[in-house]
Amino acid sequence: MGACTAHAAAGIVEYFEKRAFGKHIDASRLFLYKTTRNLMQVSGDTGAWLREAMGA
């Protein structure tokens, strides 16, 4: 599964949560991957942009 955008989006969210509020959250990469696919209305591993992943 090519989930590099999900990993990048989760890393961004985790970083800014830690920086802004001082606490660590563990973002779900699989949730971001699947939600991004649903927003794009595609099935399979077709690739995604970081902008789409952040919208998820």
N, C-alpha and C positions, 0 to 999 in steps of 0.2 A: 504494500500500500504506500503510495507516494503522499505522505502527509506533511511535507516540509512546511507548507504555509500554516497548517494547524500548530506545528511545533513553534514556529516563529511567532504566531499570534499569542499562543499561551505564554511564551517567554516574555513578550512585551507586557502582557497583562500582569504577570507575576512580578516583573521588575517594578512597574509603576505602583502596584498595590503596596509592595514593600517600601518603596521610596516615599509614598504619600502617607501611608498609615502605619508603617513600621511593623506590619504583620505579613507573614507568608501565607499565600493561598496556593493550593495545588490545582491548577487549571487542568481540565480534562481535554487532552488532545483528541481523543476519539470523538467526544461530543462536538468539538469545534469542527472536526473533519466532516462528520455526518451533517451537522447543521449547515455548514457552508455548501455542501452538495445539495441539500434540500432548498436552500435559497437560490441556488443557480438553476434548479430544476433539471438536474442531470443525474444520470446513474453511471456507475463505473468510475474509474480513476482518470478523469479527463484533465486534471490540473486546475488550479485556482490562483487568483491574484490575492495578495495580502489584504487589499482593500475589501474583497469579498469575505475573507476570513474574519476581519475585524468587525464586519457588519453582522456576523453570526453571533 
